[in-house]
Amino acid sequence: MAEDDNWVDIGATEELSAAPLKRVTAMNRQLAVSFKDGKFGAVSNTCNHVGGPLGDGRLDGEFIVCPWHNWKFHRCSGVGEPGFEQDRVPAFPVKVENGRVLVNVAAGSKRAKTPHEPHPLARKVERAAGPLRLAGIATSAMDVANPRFSGSDHLLDHALRAAGNLGADTRLIRLNDLNFRACEGYYSKSALACTWPCSITQMDAKDQMDQVYEALVHWADAVIVSSPIRWGAASSLYFKMAERLNCVQNAITIRNQVLICNKVAGFIIVGGQDNVQAVAGQMLGFFAELGFIFPQFPYIAHSRGWSREDMESFPISPTRAAGRAKTWNATSRSCATPRSSPRARPCWRNAVSISRIISPPATEPRRRSYAVDARRTPCTPECTGGRSHHYSGCRGLSPRLVSRH
């Protein structure tokens, strides 16, 4: 036996040939053992990318596909897929004797890692000179071929126009117009499998979530997210986006890499039921986890309450929305002047700017708003017979007042 031979029995031929790919341990070494066309192959179980378990992947012809990010290596030679031949994982000699599969763990080839071109989103986060930049993200879902009016989208459009009139650069992203995959749970496979940029974004060039990442991480100083209320929660597209943003928060968890710093978030929430505080609370909590800060009045909201679920006469009609938008436009004129480098100033300065864009003005009397339950009682002295600040739709009878907020 040669000095560099160390043949280790890794199992019965019948057992190992039953699966095309399997993770096996030999002398404390993790291997990815494959079987195809009557031939065994054995390579290191550790992918060159971020250490994914090749033995838990799948075969694509003669190549093992990593289950984390789809990197490919030849199942016998360990060589990378065409175009990446210089990128290879260790491969080990294999033989079959007396119905047993043996691997020479002492004769593995060397691992070789060739630098890959980094994804554009992986560049250093730097704030370029220029005016204040405001991104708007509309999360309403609808049929593109037969669009409908969206109150939250409409108000977001007005907020962005008001910011533009103040000299800010603005950018609108409608999630309904983007084609992006749902989060596929890479974090559930391993914390290391959830990468920045997002694993899906790196693998799928057609995935358009990169527009959201670019806006939030690299471009914007502030962001306004608009959403309707759907069954007491933000829209389905909002949550689809939020799940894909887990990679931003996970960068902090596993690498202490803070991607969002000194950026402000605000929200526009429109719904047919009075669950505004819960929806706003979830959005505030999530965006705080990402690293955003908030102005004094971080969200505006309109809801008719549980007493008025008739969407055909929903109060945010184009005419009424336009009237309310005038209020926000007037407020925007008092916004602070654009800043060339918000990072060089205290965080609250940006917060004041965005607060003035989306908050009701001081000239408009603030009406009382109430938490309500489903029971109805005769109007109390507090009731004006009209709509409350949250537009509960009281007309002679009001929802039972249970607390003021």
Helices and strands as residue ranges (DSSP letters): E 7-12, H 13-16, E 21-26, E 29-36, E 39-44, G 54-56, E 58-60, E 63-65, E 72-74, E 94-97, E 100-104, G 120-122, E 133-138, H 151-165, E 169-174, G 175-177, H 186-189, G 191-193, H 199-203, H 210-213, I 214-219, E 222-229, H 236-244, H 246-255, E 264-271, H 276-290, E 299-303, G 311-313, H 318-332, G 342-344, H 347-358, E 370-378, E 397-404
